[in-house]
C-alpha cells in the first residue's frame, strides 16, 4: 500500500475511533486496506464489492465516505458501468475537502477518470472541463502530461486555440524530463491532428511524420500506435496534395490488401441523416477512428478530421458508436485493425429529418421574446461564447425572464460541460414552470434536463428510459405538439418495430395540422423504416402523405433497373495493392443517367471515394416517366467493393 493510501486509511480509523463506534469483524482500517489491495489487482468486481461494503458502514464521516465513493467510482468505470461511476465520482468530489492536501491525489485522479469517461461518451465539453481540473491539481510530470493529453485531444474539436496552448504546456514539461519515444510520438500526433483540423496541412505533415519516426519509422513492425500514426501522416499528405506519399504511409498501416482476413463493412453500419439535430449538410465530411470489440460492437469512436466544424466531427463519431459486425466478420478481421479502424463518412440525403429540438427551441425563443427577454444570439464559436454567456447569466435579475433567457442561451452552447449543463437545465426548467411557459417551450428545457442527467445516451433504450416518464406529464399529454415531439425523440432511439408504434401515433394524431413539421418528420421516419423492411407500398404511402417530393428510390413503386455499370479500379490503389469498399449515394434522372453521386462511407478513407463515385457515375438505368421531368429516383445507395485478383 502506498504512503498516501496508508495515511488515508489511518485517518479513516482515527475518525471512527473518535466517534466511539465499535463494530464486529474487520475494523474500518482493515476493510479499507483490503479494498485498496483489491483495487490494485485485477478483480474489479471484488474491489467494487469491498468499497460498497465500506461505503454503507455506520458511523463514517462525510469526508471518509467521500473518499470511498471516488475510489468506488474507478472500480465501476473499470467494469463498464459508466453512468454509475460518474454519479459516484461526482457525489464523492462534492464532499472531498478542497483544502486538504492529503486528498489532492484522489481529486486529481477522479477528475482525470471523469474526463476519460466523458471523452469515451463523445461529450468533449465535459471531458475538457475535467481534464482542465485534473491539470490544475496535478503535481508530478506524469499527472500533468496525462491531463494535457486528454485536454488537447478534446479541445481540438471544441476550442483549437486552447488545444494548442495545452500542447505548448505539455512540450514545456516534456522538455525537462526524459520521456519515452511513445509519449513524444503521442503528443506529435496531437499536434498533427490539430493542424489537420485547422487546415494547416504542411504542419500536419511535419508533426505526423515525426510521430512515425519516433515510433521507429516505416518498418514492417506494426502495433496499434503505428497504425494510427501512419494513418495520420497518410491523411496529412493526401489532404496536402501529395497522394503518392500518402499511399506510401497508408501501405504500411496494413489497411490495404491483407494476406489473411478482411475488413468488410458492418452488418449495421449507417450514416446520420443530413439535417436532424446536428444540422449536417451534404458537403460535411469526417474521418472517424473506432475500435470493434470481440462481440462485434463498437467500443470506442473518436473523430480524427472533419470538414464542416466540431459538431460535424462529434455527430459522425456518435453515429459510429451504434455500428456492429457479425461474429463471422469479427473472426475474419485482423485483430490489430479492429482497434484502430478508420472510415470516411458523409450524411445521407435519403430522408432529411426535421430537427425536433430545433423546433422546440424556436417555440422557447418566441415565448421569451414576448416576455421582453429574447435569447442573445451567439457570436463566433461556442468556446469563445462560453464566458460571455456565463457573464450574462451572472448579470441577469434573479428568477426573471432575463435569467431564463440567459440560461437558455448557455444551454445551447455545445462547449458547456455536462455536469454544469445539468444544474443549469434543472434551474431553467424550474423557472419556466414558475413563469407559466407553454408546453413546447417548457419541453425544450425539460429535454435538456433529461439528456444531461445521463452520459451514455447513445445506448439502445436510453432515450425511452429518460423521456418515457414525461409522456404521462399532463402538461405534455394535453398538448399535441409536445406529445408528438416526445414520441418522435423516443422513436429515434428505438428499434424499428417499437419505433413504428410511436411514429404512427404522431402521424395519425388528428389534433396535428397536415403540414405540421413534427407530423412530416414522423412520416419521413416511417417511410424509411418501411423501406428498410421491404414494404415499398407502405413506404410510398407514408412519404407521399408527408407532402414532400416523392422522388426517393426508397418510396417509388420500383427502383429503375440497372442496365450497365462503369468505373475502373484506381491505378494508384492497384499499384500499391490496396483493397477496400465504398457505400455510394446517388440520384437517377428520368433518362436513366446518374446524378449527384457521392461516397457516404469509404474504407480506407479517401483511397476509393472518388473511384466508388465514378463507378456509379458511369452506370445507366431504365428510363422513368415523370410528368414534371424531374428525377426518376433520388438518394439511391449501393456498395462498391474493390478487390484485387487472387
N, C-alpha and C positions, 0 to 999 in steps of 0.2 A: 504494500500500500504506500502511495506517495506521502511525503510530509504534509502536503496540502490536505489530502484526504484524512490523514491522521488527526490534523488539527480540527477539521470539521467534525470528525467522529467524537473527539474529546469534548467539543463544545456541545454536541447533542447530549452526551451523557451528563455533563455538568448541568445543563438546563433542566433535564429531567430530575436530577438529584435535588435541585433547588425547590422543586415542587413537592417533594416528599412522597412522590408516587413510587410504589413498589409493584412489581409485576412478576408473575411466574415465568419460567422458561428463560430464553436468552435475554440478556439485558439489551437495552437500546444500542449501546456501544457495540455489542456482539452482532446484533442484527444489522447495524449499519456496515460493519466490517464485512459481513457475509454478502450483503447486497453489492458492496463495492468490488469484492473479489469476483462475484458473478458477472458484474458489469465489464470487467477486464477480460473475461473469457469469451467463448463463442456461443454459449447457450443463452440467447437473448430472452427466450420465454421464461427461463428460470430467473434471470435478472429482473425482468418485469414483475414477476410474482413477488420477489423479495422486496422490491421498492413499494409495491402496492400494500403488502402486509405492514410495512413500516409506516406508510402514509396514514393508515387508519388507527394506529396505536393511540390510546387515550393519553392525554397529558402533554402532547407535543406542542411546543410553542409555534406561533405563526412563522417565525424565522426558520425553524427546523423543518416544518412541513414544506416550506417553500423550497428548501434545499432538496428534499426528497422528490418533489414534483418535477423540478428541472432535470434531475437525473433520470427519473422515470420516463420523461419525455424522450430521452435519447434511446431508451430501450424500445419504446413504442415506434419510433422512427425506424429503427433497425428491423422491426417486424412488419413494416409497410403500413402501419396504422397512422397515416399522416395526420388526418384531422384531429385524432385524439392526442397525438404528440404535440401538435400546435397548441391545443387547448391547455394541456398540462404545462407546457413551457410558458405560455402567457400568464397562466394563473400563478406559477411559481415566481416569475420575474416581478410581478406586482408586489410581492411580499419580501423579496430579497433586498435588504438594506443597501442602497446605492453607495453609502459612505463606509461600508465595512470592507476593508482591503482584503480580508481573508476570503471574500466571496467574489472577488474580481474574476478569477478564472472561470467560475461557474457561470457568471453573467456573460462573459466573452464567448465561451463555448456554446452557450444556449442561443445567443444571437446568431452565431455562425451556423448552427444547425437549422435555425428558423430560416435563415437566408437560403440555405441549400434546399429546404423543403419547398419554399416559395418558388425558387428557380425551377425545380422539377415540375411544379404545378403550372409553370409558364405564367406566374404572377411576378413579373420582373420588377414592378414598382415596389412591392413589399420586400422582395429579395434584396434590392438595392438598399432599402432603408435598414434592414437588419445587418447586411454586410457593413454598412457605414457605422452602425452602432458597435459591431464587433471590432472594427478597426480602431474606434475611439478607445476601446477597453484593452486593446492588445498591448503587450509589453515586449514579448520576445519577437525576434525577426520572423520566426516560423508563424506565429499568430498573425502578425501584420501581413505577411505575404499571402497567407490563406484568405484573409479577409479581402485584401485588394484584388486577388484573382477573381473572386466572386463578384466584387463590385464592378470591376472592369467588364466582365462578361455580360452582366445585366444592364449596366448603364450604356453600353454600346447601342442598345436598341431603345433607350429612353432619353438619355442625355449624353450625346457623344463627347461634348466638351468635358463633362465630369468624368467620363471613362478615360479620356486622355490624361486628365490630372491624376487619376488613380494610378495609371500606368507610370507616370512620372515619379510618383511617390514609391512605387514598387522598385523602379530602377535605382533610386537612391539607396534603398535598403539592400538590394542585391549587390550593389557595387561595394558594399562594406563587408560582405560575407562570402564564403566560398560555397556557392550554390551548385547543386548537381546540374549537369547539362540538360536533363529532362525538365527541370524547373525553369531554366533560362529559355528553353525552347517553348514552354507553355506560355511564357509572357511575350515571346516574339510572335507566337500565334495570335495572342490577343491584340497585339499591335497591328498585325496584318489584317485581321478581321475588321477592326475599327477602321483602318484605311480603306478597305474594300467598300464598306458601307458609307464612307464619306466620298466615294468616287475617286480617291487618290490611288489609282492602280499602280503607279510607279512605286510609291511607298509600300503598297501591299505586296508587290513582288519582292522588294528588298527584305521585308520582315518575314514573310512566309518562307522564302528560300533560305534565310538564315536559320529559321526553326528546323528546316530539313537537315541542314548541315550540322546543327547542334546535336541532332539525334543520330548522326552517323552518315548522312548523305544518302544518295540514291543507290542503295545496296539491295541485294535480294533478301536480306533480313527484314522482317516485317512484323510489327505489332500494332495495336490499335492507335498508339500515338503517332507512329509513322504514317498510318493510313490518313489520319486527319491532317497532319502537317503537309503531306504531299498533295492531298486534295485541295488544301488552301492555296498552295503555290500554283497548282493547275488552274484554279479559278482565277487567281490574280493575273496570270499570264494570258488566259483566254479573254478576260474582260479588257485587258490592256492591249489587245490586238496582236498577240504572238501565239497563234494556235499550235504551231509546231512544238514550241517549248512547253506549252500546256499539256499536250498529249504525251510528251516525254515523261512529265511528272505523273500524269494520270496512269500511264502504263505501269508505273512502279507502285500503284496502290492495290493492284490485284483486282480492280473493278472492271477490267476488260474481259478478255476471254479466260475462263478458268479451266484448268485441266481436269479438275474434279468438282462436280457440283455446279449449281447455277443459282442466280438470284433473280427470281421471277417476281412479277407484280403480285401483290397480296390478293387473297380471296375477297377481302374487304378493304378497298383502297380508294377512297373517294377524295374529291377536291371540294372545297367550300363553294357554295353558290356565290356568284357575283351579287353585290348589294348586301343584303342581310345586315347583321349588327355591326360588322366591321367596315361596311361601306366599300367592299372590294370592287375594283374596276378590272375590266378585261386585260388591261395593259400591266397590271400589277403582277409581280413575279417574286418567288423566293426560292432559295436553296435551303433545304432542311436536312439536318443530320439526325438519325434516330437509331435506337437500339431495339432489336427484336428478341424477346425472351424465349425461353425453352418451350413455352406454351403457345407461341405464335403471336402474342400480344406485344404492342409497342410499350416498352418500359420507360423510355425517355425520348424526348424530341426537343431539339433546340434549333433556332434559326442560325444560319451562317451568313447569308447575304439576302438582301431584299431590295427590290426596286419598287418604290411606292410609299415608303415610310415605315416607322416602327410598328404601327398597328397591323400593317400588312404582314410583317415577319411573324408576329405573335399569333395572328389569326391562322396562318398556314401551319405553324407548329402545333397549335391546338387541334387542328383537324387531323394531323398525323398521329396524335395520341390515340385516336379511335381505330386505327388500322389493325388488320390481323392477317395471319398466314396459316395455312393448314399444316397439320403435323407432317405430312409428306413434303411440303415445301420447306419447312424448317429443317428437316433431316437432310435435304439436298443442299442447303446453304453452307458455304464455308463459314466456320464459326467466327473468324476474325471480321468478316464483312457484316455479320449480324450486329456487331457492336458499334460500327461507325458507318452505316449505310447512308447514302445521300441521294436525294432526288430533286429535280427541278419541278416547281409547281406553279400553276395559274388557276384562277377561279373558273367555274363553269357558267356559261350564259344560258344553259338549257332552261332553267327555271329560276329567274331572278326573283328573289323573295323580298317583299316589303319588310322593313325592319320594324318589329313590334315595339322595341324600346324607343326608337326614334319617334314613332307616332305618339307614344305616351309622353315623351319628353316635350313634344310640341304642345300637348294639352297643358302640361305643367307650366311651361313658359308663358302660354297665352293667359292662363289664370293669374299668374303672378303679375303680369303686365296690367291686368285690370285692378290689381291691388296697389298699383303705383310702385311696384318693385320688380322691374324687368331684370332678367339674368344678364349680368355683364358679359358681353361676347369675349371669347378667348382671343388672344393676340400672340401669334407665333407658336412655338412648340409647347406641349403640355408641361415639360420640365421647366421651361422658362416662366410659365404662368403660375407655377405652384405657389411660390412665396407671395406673389401679388394677390392671389386668391385667398391665401391664408390671412393676409393683411386686411382684405375686405371683410372677411368673417370677423376678425378681431374688432373692426371699427363699427360693425353693424349694431343697431339698437337691439338689446336682448329681447328674444321671443317675438319679434315683429316680422312682418313680411320681408323686410330687407335682410334679416338674418337668414330666413328661409331661402331667399334668392341667392345669398352668398353660399349657403350650404349646397344648394342645387348646382351652382357653377363649379364648386370644388369637387363634388361627387362625379362630375362629368370628366374630370381630369384623369387620364389613364396613368399618370405618374404618382397618384396618391396611393400610399401603402395600404394594404388590405386591413390591417388592424386599426389604422386611423380611419379608413373608409367606413368600417362597421360602426364605430362610435358616432361619426357624423351622420350616417344614414339613419341610425336609430333616433338621433336627435331631430333630424329633418322630418322624419315620419311623424313624430310626436307633435311637432309644430304644425304640420299640415292638417292633422286631425283636429288640433285645437282651433285652427283658423278656418275650419269648415271647407277644406279643399274638396272639389268634386271628385268622384270616384276614380276617374282615369288619372288625374293629377296626383292623387294620393297613391295610386297603384305604382306610378313611376318611381316613387321613393320607396315604397314597400318592397318592390323587386330588388332595388339596390341593397336594402337592408338584408333581405334573404340571401342574395348572391354573395354578399360579403361575410356571411356567417359560416361559410364552408370554403375549403381550399380546392378539393378535387371535384369541381363541378362538372368536369368532362366525363366522369364515370356514369355508366348507364343507370338510369333510375334516380339520379341525384336531384335533378330538377323537379321531378314529381314529388320526391320527399320534401323538398324545400317549399314548393309552391302549392302542393295539394291542399294543405290546411286553409290557404287563402280562398279556395273555391267555396268554402262554407261561410265565409265572411258575408253577412247580409248586405253590406255596402256594395261589394263587388258582385254578388249574385244577382242583385236587383238592377245592375247597370249592364246593358247589352254589350257595350264596347269593352268594359272592364272584364267581364267574364269571357268574352271572345279572346282578349289578349292573353289571359291566363291559360286558356285551353290551347292556344297556338304555341305558347312557350313550353308547356308541358309536352305537347306532341313532338316538338323538335328534339326532345331528349329521350323519346321512347322508340321501341322497335315498331316497324310498320303496322303490325296487327293492332297494337294498342293505340298508336298514333291515329289510325284511321277513324276510331271512335270519336276522339276529341275533335278532329277536323270536320267530321260530318256534323257534329253538334254546332260548330261555328257556321259552316256553310248553310245549314238548314235552319238557323235561328231567324224566325220571321220578324224579330224586332230590329234586325240589321238591314240597312238600305242595300239595294242590289249592288251599288258601286262603292260600298264601304271597303276601304283598303284592307281591313282585317279579314273580311269575308273573302276578298280577292286572294289574300295570302293563303287562306285555308284551302281554297280551290286549286291554287297553284301547287300546293304541297300534296293534295290528294291526287292530282294528275301525275305527279312524279312517282308517288307510291304505286298507283295503279299500273303505270308504265313498267316499273321495275318488276311487278308481279306478273307481267304479260297480259294485262287486261287492257288491250288497246282501245276498245269501245268505251270503257269507263273512264280511261284517261282523257279521251277526246271530249266526252261529255263534260267532265269536270273543268277542263281547260276552256272550252267554249263558254261555259257558264260564267267564267271569270270576266269575260268581256275583253280579254287581251287578244292579240293577234294569234290565231291558231295555226301557226306555221311550223312549230317544232316537230321534229321527227317523232318525238315521244307521243304525240297526240293525233297524228293523221292516221287514217284507216290502215294504210300500208306504206312503209317507207319505200322510196324508189329503189328498184333493183340495180345493183352494181353491175355494169357491163364490162368494165376493164379497170385495171389499176396501173398506176405509173410508178415512177420513182426508181432510184438505184441505191445500192449500198455505198455510203460515203467512202471515197478513195482513201482519205486520211485515216479513217477508222479501220479500214481494211488493211492498210499498211502497218498500223500499229497492232492489229489483231484484236480490235475491240468488238464486243457484242453487247447488245442492250435492247431496250424497247421504249416505245412512247405510247401514250394514250392521246389521241388527237381528236379535237373537236372541229366541226366544220358545218357549213351550210350547203345546201344543194339548190341550185337555181331551177326554175321551171324547165330550162333547156337541158338539164341533166349535168351541167358543169358545177364543179366545186368552187365555193366562195369562202372567204374568211377563215381559211384553215389555220389552226394554231395548236401547238402541243400544250396540253394541260398537265401532263405528267411525263417525265423523261428520266431514264436511268441509262448510263451515268449522266449527270447534269451537262447540258449543252453539247454533248457529243452527237446525239441523234435527233435533237429537237428539230433542226431545220430539215433533215432528211425525212423525218416522220411526216412533217407537214407537206413536203414536196411529193412524197409518195401518194398522199391523199389528193393533193392538188392535181395530179395527173390522172386521177380516176374519172370515169364517166358513168352516169346513172341514167335510168329510164327518164324520159321527159314526163313532166306532170302538167296537167291543165290547171291554171289558176286564172280566174276571171280578171283579177287585178294585175296579172303579170308579175306577181311577187314571187317569193321563194316557194319552191316546191317542198322544201324540207329544211328546217333550221335546227342548229345545235345537235347534229348527229355526232356520235362518238364511236371510235374504233381503235383497237390496239394494233400497233405495228411492231413486230419483233424482227430484230436484225441479228442473224446468226450466220457464222462462217461455216463453210462446208467442213465435214469431219476429215 
